[in-house]
């Protein structure tokens, strides 16, 4: 087996051509320029599920049957996802000192930022009364991404074509298999009104760029949105305040969290069995998984007298490491890596919790589906242009009034209709229906 290292740009340029030309490739990174479903349908990969009983039994146990079933293309599985944070672990990092000073309960049963509206509006009032010198500062750092911070949805084309997540529906009347335009739902309208109210109350800033420093690091800030964190240091943002992490209830996931980083075997590999053995090794051997991220023991890292991993030599210099690939999203199973405490937390708690969240995550209804956008490229371009003058203003809450919010949403949706958003929704629905029939 020959290694062929290349940078990401070269990979995106060369690997698709090599796959479609039928070149002999053993291990192949799947994702980005080589979307899983599309290339599996084109016969670019070897079916790993025909090999793993004999050569990769440990790989089979990485994910539950629901995940594996979602990855079937024409009845077979053609890639092994990297086991990492395969779900939307969304929450917030908060200022412990400020929360305690205001006597705030920061550990409540919220599912997203939107659930926190009343709490945050009351909190900013309390803060401004107790600390009037903070009155001109926003209560929270910028959290302007709708999904997954504020709502949950299975997105196929921005928010133009989405489906509901089971148990977290933004448009319950649509079920989980009906494709719809989220931007024309009552849920989106109310979310934009929520953002406008939060800006008006001083929870969010009208313009974060107006502040001389990063709001996240100011003692006046109560919280900052967190994505992918399962453990943090007590001083993640420095010594200004103590940082604590809280993760929202009911974590969820969609197909992109699995198909965006996978390992496959080239369809023309002359050694598919040995390639499967390597995939097994990367995903089940903690020493190999650690070596792929932190290099060689004795040269790049070592164990101290207590058996704790320490970075050494060049790896100890984070500005000029010898081999340091944290967190190595294409190197196989992350949850078995032996990481220094500064990376994985005490006793690798960060990685253990990551695995726990993966196991309890709600699965989207169309895991494994990958959209072919070529039939709707013109409509996508036109709709992207149509929303450009409205979207950021709406989702950042910077409209001057609720009336302005409603007017802008109506104008934006009228332009989307004129530019073919219904065609986008219909094409995504057509492809999903065909995908479901062929599974």
N, C-alpha and C positions, 0 to 999 in steps of 0.2 A: 504494500500500500504506500503510495507516494503522496506526501503533503504538498499542497500547492497554495501557499499563503498569498493573500492579496488584500488590498484595502477594500473598504466597502464600496467605493465608487467603481473600482475595477470588477468587483463581484457582480454588481448590478448590471454592468455592461457586458460581461463575458459569460457568466454562468447560464443565463437563459439561452444564449446561442449554442453553447456546448451541449446543453440538455436536448434541445430540439434537433441538433445535428447528429445526435446519437453517439456522442463521444463516451468513452468508458470513464465513468465517475463512480467512485465507491461511496464515500460519505458526502452528502450534500446538505447545505443549510437551506431550509425552506422558509420563505417569508420575504417581504419586500418585493423585489423584482421577480420572484418565483412564487406567486400566490399558490397556496396548497391545492385547492379544489381545481383550479384551472389547469395546472400542470399535471395533476394526477389524472384528470380526464383526458389529457393529451398523451398519456402513456410515458411520462418522463421519469417516473419513479417505480421502484420495485415494491411489491406488496409485502410490507414487513410482517403482517399478521400470518403469512405463510411460513415464516422463519422462527417466530419467537417461542413457540412451544419447545423447540429443540435448542435454540441458540440465544434466547432472550426472555426467559421466563420471568426474570425480575422486572423487566420493562412492562410486562402485562399488568403488574400490580401497582404501577405508578398512579393510574387514574381509575375511576369507577366505570362501570359499564355504560352509564349515560354519556360520559365524555367520549369513550371509544366509539360508541354507536354513532355519535354525531360526526365522527371523522371518516365514516365509511363513504367511499366513492365507488359506485358500481359494485358494491358488496365487499370491498376490501379496504384496508387501512394502509396508507402509503407513507406515513411519517410518524415520528414520536415527538410530541410536544416537550419543550423544556419545562420541567417541574420547578416553578418559581412562584411569584405572586400571580397566579392564574385567575384572579378575580379582582373586582374593584374594591380594594380595601380602602374605604373612604372614611375620613373622620376629620379631626381638628387637633391642633397642638395649641395648648392654652397656657396663659400666664398665671402660674399658681399663686403668686403673691397678690396680684390684682383680684383674682377670683376670691381669695380668702378675705381680702380687705372689704369686698362688697358682699361677702357672705352668699356667694352664688353656688348653687349645686350644678357642677359641670358634667355630672355623669347621669344623664337622664335618657329615657328610651326614645331618642330621636333616630329617624332613619335617613335624614338628609339635612342640608342646611336650611331648606325651606321650613321644616318643622320647627326651627329655632326662632322664627320671626318675632313672636310675642316676647320670648325670653330676651332676645337681643335688644329690642326696643326698650324694655324695662331696665336692662343692664346698663345701657348707655345713659339713661336718666340717673341711675344710681351713681355711676362713675362721675358724671359731671357735677353732681351735688357734693360728693365727697372729695373730688379732686378737680376743682374748677379750672385749674391750670391745664387740664387735658381737654377742655371743652371744644377746642378747635381741631382736635385730632379724631380720625375715625376710630370706631371701636374695634373693628376687625380689619385684617389685611385683605388685599384684593382677592376675591374668589369669584371670578366672572364666567367660569366654564359651567354651562347649564348642566350637562351630563358629563360625569357622574356625581358632581357635588350637590346639585339642587334637585335633580330628578333622575330617574333610571329609565333608559329606553334602549332598545336594540336598533342602532343606527346603521343604515346601509348607504345612504347618501346624505351626509350632514344631518340636518333635521328635516329635510324635504321628504324623506321616505324612511319610516321607522315602524317598529312593532313594539307592543307592550312586553314588559318583563313580567312573567307570572308572579302574582302576589304583590307587584309594585306598579300597577297599571296607571298610566297617565291619562288614558282614555278608555275606561273600563268597557264602554259599549262596543269597542273594536275587537275584544277578545285578544288572543295572542298570535293569530295567523293572518290577520288583516293588516295590510300595509296602509299607512296614512301619513299625511303631512302634519307633523307636530306643530308647525308654526301657525296653523289655522285652528288649533284646538283651544278650548276654554282654559285648559291647563296652562298652555303657554302664555295666554293673555294674563291670567292671574299671577303667573310667575313674574312677568314684567312689571305688573302693578306692585307686587311684593318688593321687587328690587327698587322701584321708585320710592316706595314708602321707607325703605331702609336707608336710602341716600338722604331723603328729607329728614329723617330722624337723627342722622349723624352716625349710624352704624357703619355704612359704607361711605367712601369718599366720592365726591363728584368727579375729582381728577386726582389720582394718586401721584401723578407726575408733578403736582404742584408742591410736594413736600421735599425738603432738602435731603432728607434721609429716607431709608427704606422703612416704611411704617412697621413692618414685621418685627424690627429690632427695638421698637420704642416701648418703654414701660407703660405707656397709655393704651397699648393694644391688648385686647383680651384674648384673641385667638387668630389662628391662621389655618386655612384648609390644609389637610394632609391626604396624600395619595400614596398608597403602597407601604406606609409605615406600620410595623407591628411592634416596634420597640424604639425608644429614643433615649438619648442621653439627657440627663437633667438640665444640661445647659447647651441645648442644640443650637441656640441662637446667641451664644455668648453668655457673659456674666450679668447682663442687665436684669434678667428674671429667670426663675426656674421654669422649665418647660415640662408639661405633662401631656400625654397622648390619650385621646379617647376615640374609639372607632364606632361608627354608626352601626345600628342594628341591621340585620338582614342584608349581609353582603351578597353580591350577585356577580354574574359573569356573562360574557357572550363569546361567540366563536373566535373573535379576534384575539382573545387572551391565550388561545391555544395555537391557532394557525399562524400567528405572526412570528413565532420562533419555534422551529421544529428541526429535527434531523431526519433525513431520508437517505435512501440508497438509490443511486442512479439505475435506471432500467437496464442499462447495458453493462453493469458491473459484472466482471468475471468472477468476483469473489463475494457474492451477496451474503453468504454464510459468515465469513470472517468480518464483513462490515457490520453485520448484526451483532457479532461478538463484541466489537468495539463500542457500539451503541449501548449494549448491556453493561460494559465496563464503565462507561461515562456516567451511567445513570444509577449504578448500584454500588460502586466502590468508593467509599469516602476519601481514601487516600488519593486516588486518581482525580476525583472531583475537586479536591483541595489543591492539588498540584496544578490543575488547569487554571485556577484563579490566582494562586499565590506563588507558584514556581516550585523550586526544588528545596526539599528539607535540607538544612545545613548550609545552604547558599542564600536562599531568599527568606527563609523562616526557620524557626526552631521552637522547641518546647522548653519552658523553664522548669525549675525544680518541682513546681506544683502541677506540671503537665499542661500549663496554659500556653497557647500558641502566641509567639511574638514574631513580629517582622524584624528581619536582620539585614545587615549590609545595605545594598542599594534599595531594597524594598522599604527599609526604614525611612528613607528619604522620599516622601511622597511626590516631590517635585521631579525626581529623577529615578524612578523605580526600575529594578532589573526585570521583573515580571510580575505585574500586578493588574489583574483583569477583573476586578470586582464590578458588577456581580456576574459577569460572564453570561449574558442571556442566551448564548448559543452553544454553551459548553455542557449541556446536559443538566442533570438533577442538581439544583442549588441547595435543596433542603438537607443534604447529607454532608455539606462542606464543613470542615473544621475551620472556623474563622476567628481572628483575634477579637477580643471583647469589644474593641472600638467599632468593629464592623457588625458583629452578630449579637452583641449584648452578652450578659452573663449566661454561661452555659448554653450559648447559641439560642437564646430564647426567641430572638427575632425570626430565625428560620423555623423553629418549632411552631410558633404561632402562625407563620405563613402557611404551613401545611394544614393547620387546623382550619383556618379561614377557607382554604381551597375546598376542603371536605364538606363544609357546611354551606357553600355558596349556592344560591338559586341559579339554575341554568336557564339561559335564554332559549326560546323555542326553536331557533334555527341555527344551532351550533354547527359549524362546519360549512355553512353556506358562504360563498364568495360571489359577489356581484360582478358581472361583466358590464362595464359602463359604456362600452363602445356604441351600443344602439341609441344612447341618450346623451352623447357628448355635447351636442349643440344645445339641448335643453338645459343641461347642467351648467354650461358656460353662461347661458342667458339668465338662469335663475340666480347663480352666484352674483352676477352683476346687479340683478334686481334687488337683492337684499343688502348689498354693500353699504348703501346710504342709511339703512335703518337698523340693522341687526345689533351692532355694537352699542349703539345708543340705548336700545331697548334692554339688552341683557345686562348692561352696566348700570341701569337705573337712572340714567342722566337726563331723562325727559323732565320738563319743568312742572308737569302736573299729570294726574291720572287721565284727564281728557286728552292730553298730548299723546300719552301711551296708546290709548284706544284709537286715536286718529292715525298714528303711525303704523299700528298693526293692520288696520284696515287698508291703508295705502299699500303696504308691503305685500299683503296677500293678494290684492288686486293685480299687482305687477307680476307676482309669481304665477297667477292664473294665465295672464297674457303671455308669459314666456314659457309655458309648457310644464308646470309642476305636476299637473294631472297625468301627463304623458310619462313623467319620471315614476310616479307612484304606480301606474299601470304596468310599466315594464318591470319594475322590481317585483311586483306581485306575480307577474307571469313567470319570471325566473324562479321565484321561490316555490311556486306551485309545481313547476317542472322538476325542480330539485327534490321536492318532497315525494313526487311520484317515482323518481328514479332511485330512491334510497333503498 
